[in-house]
């Protein structure tokens, strides 16, 4: 990327009046009751959310987060009529490899805040500039500071936007991409539909479901066992998908009006998809969690939730007969993810798998929970595709 960056330069600058209104709302929180010894079993634990809101009122410094975000070059790049907030960190050395990182829900571009500089400037962290990436972090439509779409869209639609962003707007002739959660689906569709300029992809969650109907190889016993486990696991974890995918507008009134309600809705996932089943705090810094929640508070969560319509309608990640990602794919999977890591044979039905590893610990948000490890995995996998 040697050409001038496209789009409108952007800096985060939230009005004082918006922060003052937030403080008033936090102070007027109307708290629910809770079953005896509930812990996290029935949702976000009352004691934890009380402590989180108290910190939001008295200890959290949004202006410090603004300054940290504004330390990076940011652009609003128009693609198909939508202004996409894109953070860009040019890499070190003479040939940094362009890398698109795509976040998910209920995360944001802040998931990657701790790995952007190590990926762009590895020599500053004990590595080699030969491994440098130009890091490109777009926010999904309706997330953070990206425009909302006019109506619900699919991750496949977002992949088409990312292709235009990469090739038409940023002028990339060769690049790589990485993602988890929705980012894994978007990255996978990008590889399936627009492979020409995409050298390889890396995922920390499988984004596409292979075809298992007529003509597919029989499902193995190992795969059947995994399917049974994941169906049992997801039975208690995916009610939010049904709500967000069927009645997002109804949910939006509460989540747009109550910051405590929004925080409870979001942070429960950071617990359940990382240390679910344990009665302890989510293993994330409260300041980071609140900065992430702030991105949903400032511009609303409603449009972000619309992606879940694609799950309910069966358009999120199901491959048809004969479809398979041909772009080289690496997977670094974590045992406590929302989607329990599938057997390699299952993944190979949908992807050209060149690297597959399941770690002994970790969950759905490795870029936050295990930033150095994920950065090392990304760096090592893409080394063969420069």
N, C-alpha and C positions, 0 to 999 in steps of 0.2 A: 504494500500500500504506500505508494510514493505520491499519489495525486492528492490535491487538497480534499479535506473531508467534506462530504456533502451535508446538506441539511442546515438547520438553524441551531446556532450555539445555544446551550441551555445551562442554567444554573438553578439549583433549588433555592427558593427564597419564600418560605411560608409566611404570610402576613401575621403580624403580632395579634391581630384580632382573632384569627383562627386558633392560635394557641391559647388565647384568653378564654374563648368559648369552650375549648376542650377542658381547661381547668375547671370551669363552672360545672360542666357535665360530670366530670369525675367526682367532684365534691358532692353531687346530688345522687350518686349511685344508690339505687334501691336493691338491696341484696336479697337473694332467695334463701329459703331454708335448705336443709340438706339431710339426707338419711343418716342415722347414727352409724358411725364407723364406715362411712361410704368410701373414703379414700378417693381414688380416681375411677372406681368401678362404673359409676353412672355418668361420668363426664368430668369436666374440669373441677378440680377440688376447690371448695369454697375458701379454705385457709390460704391456698396458694394464690388464687385470683385476688383475694383481698390484699395480700402482700404485694402482688404485682401492680395493682391499681395505686396503692399507697406510694410505691416507688415511682410510678408514672407521675403522680402529683408532686412529690417532694424531691426525688433524686435523679430523675431522668433529664438529660440535657439534649433536646432536639437540635439546638443550634450547633452543638459539637458534631452531631451526625451530619448536619448540612455541610459543615466545613470539610468533613472527611469525604463526603460524596463529591463535593465541588473541587476536591483535589484532583479529580479525573476529568478528562475531556468528555463532555456529554453533548449529544446532538439530538434534535428532533428531526428525524428523517422521514419524509412523506413517502409512503408506499401504498398504492391503490387507494389514495384518499385518506389514509390513516397516518398520523404523525406517531412514529415509533421512537420512544425514548431509548437511546443507544449510548452506552458507555464504551469508550474506546481508549485502550492503553497501548500505544505503539511499543513494540518489543525492541529489545536490545539487539545489537549485532547488525550484520549486513543483510541477513535473509530470515527475519522472523516469520514464522509460519502463521498465517491468519487462523484464528480459532474462535468459533462462535459458541458461547456458553448460553444454554437456555434453562431457565429456572422452572419451577412448578408452583403448585398451590399447596398449602397456604404460605409459600415462600415468596421470594421476590429477587430482583437483581442483587440484593444485599446478601443472598446466600453465598455469593462468590467474592465478597469484599476482602476476605483474608487470603484468597489464592490468586487474585489478579496480579499483584506485583511479583510474587514468586514465579508465576508462569511467564510474565512478560520480561522479567529481569532476573533470571535464575543465578546469574553471576553475583548478585548482591546477597544471595542466600546460600553461598557455598557451592553453586553449580557452575555450569558453563553457558556462556551466551549463545553457543551453538544450539542450545535447546529452547531458545526464546520463542515466544508466541506474540503476535499482535492480538491482544485479547479484545474481543467484541462481545458485549453483553447487552442484547436487546431485551426490553421488557415486553412480555406478551401483551397483545391488545387488551385494554381494559385493566391492566395491572400497572401499579406505580404511576409513572407520568406518561405512559402511552395512551393514545386515544382509545376510547371504547369502540368496538364495532357497533354498527347500527342495530344488530340483532345477533343471536347466538351463532357462533362459528365452530368449526371443528379443528382439531390439531393438524389435520391434513391441509386445511385452509391456511393455517399459520405457517406451515412449511412452505407453501407457495409464496407467501409474503417474505419469508426469510431468504428464499432463493433470489427473489428480486432485490432484496436489501443487499445481499452479498454480491451478486453478479452485476446488476444494473446500477445500483446506487454506489456501492463501495468499489466496484471494478475488480473484484477478486476473480482471478483465473484459476486459482487452486487454493483450497482451504480445507480445514477439518472442523468437526463439530462435536459437542459433548452435551449431555443432559441427563437429568433425572426427573421423576414424576412426569408432569406434562412435557417437560423438556426432553424426556426420553421418547415420547410419542412424536413430538414435533421433529426431533432429530432423525428418527426412524423414517417418517414419511418423507422428509427431505432427501434421505438417501435412496428411498424407493422411487420417488417421482422425479428427482432432479439430481441424478448421480454424476453428471458430466464434469462438474468443477469440484466435486467433493471427493477428496482423496481417501478419507477414512472417517469413521465415527467411533466415539467411546460413550458408553452408557453405564450409569450406576443403578438402572432399573430397566427391565425389559419393557419396551414401549408398544410392541405389536404382538398380537396373538396369531399363531400360525393356523392355517387351514388344516382341519382334521377330518373333513368330509370325504366324499367319494374321490378315490384316486390317491389319497394320502396314505403314508405308511401307517400301519396299525400303532395305536398308542401302547407304549411299553408298560410293564408292571411298575417300573420306577416312576414313570410319568403319571400313571393312574394314582399312585400313592401321593405324589405331590399335589395333584388336582384335588384329591379328597382333603388333604391338609389345608390347602389354601381356601377351599370353599368353607370349611369350618372357621378358619381364621377371619375371613372377610365378612362372615355373617354378623359379627359384632362390630365391624369397623367401617362399613360402607353405607350406613343409613344417611350420612351427610350427602352422599352422591345422589341418592334418590330425591332428597329435598332440593338440593341445588339444581338437579337436572329436570325436575318436574314443576316446582313452585318457587323458583328463585326470587320472583318479585315479592311474594309474601314474606319470605325470610329477610329481604333487603330492608324492610321498614325498621325492624329491630336492630339489625347490624349497622345501619346507617345512622341511627339515632343515639345508640348507647355505646360509648367507648368501652365500658366494662363488659358489655355483652359481646362486642366484637373481639375483645381480648380473650374472653372465655372460649369463644367458638374456635379461635385460631390456636391458642396455646395448648388446648387439649390434644391437638394432633402432634405437636412437638413432644408431648409426653407419650402418647399412645403408640407412635411410630418409631420410638427410640427406646423407651423403658417401660412399655405397656405391661400391665400386670404387676408393677412394683409401686409401692406407696412411697414414692420419693419425688422430689422436684425434677422437672425436665432438666437434662444436663446441658443447659444453654444459659449464657449470661443474660440476665434480665434486661440489660441495656440493649443488647442485640435484638432480643425478642420484641421489645417495645419499638425499636426503630423499624422492624419489619411490620409490626402491627400499624404503626403510623402511616406507612405507605397505603394501607387499605383504608385507614381513617380519613386521610386527607382527600382522597379522590373517590372514595366509595368502593365497596366490595362487590356490588351487584353485577357489573359487567364481567368481573373476573370469574364469578360463579357460573356464568353462562356456558363455559366450556363443558360443564357436566351434562348439558343437554345431549351432547354427542355420545356420552356413555349410555344414557337411557335409550337413545335412538339407535344404538349399535353402530355408530359411525366413528368411534374414537380410535380403535386399534385393531380391528379384525381384518386379517388378510383374506383375500379370495383365493380360489384354486389357481395354482400357478404363480402366485405372487410370492416373492422372496427378495429380501434386501441383498443386492450383489456387491455393495460397497464393503470393504474390509471393516470388521466390527470387533471392538474390544469391550469386554464387560468386567467391571469390578463391582461385585454384588455384596450386600451386607445382610446378615441373618435376621435382623429385627426390622427389616423394611416392611412397608405396607403389603407389598407383594413379596411373599417369601421366595427366595431365590429358586428358580426352576432348574431342573437337571439340564446339563449341557445339551443333551440330545433334543430336548424341547426347544431350546433357543436356536439350535442349528436348523430346525425346521423353517425358521423365519429369517435367519441372518447368515451371512458368510462370516462365521466366528473365527477370528484369528487369535483371540486371547480371552480366557474365561477364568475368573478367580472368585471364590467366595471366601470372605474374611470371617474370622472367628467371632468378631464383635462389631457392633455398629448398626445404625438404622437408616432411616429415610433421608437424612440431611447430612451426608458425609462432608460436603463442602464447608459446613459449619462445625460439625461434631469432630471431624477428623481431617482438617484442612491439609496439613502437611502430607498425610498418607494419600489423599485423593490427588493432590498436585503431583506427587511422585508417580502415581499410576498413569495420569494423563500424559505426563512428560515421557515416561518410558514407552507407553504404547505408540504414541505418534512419532517417536524417533525414527521408525522405519518408513515413514510416509512423508518425509520432508522433500 
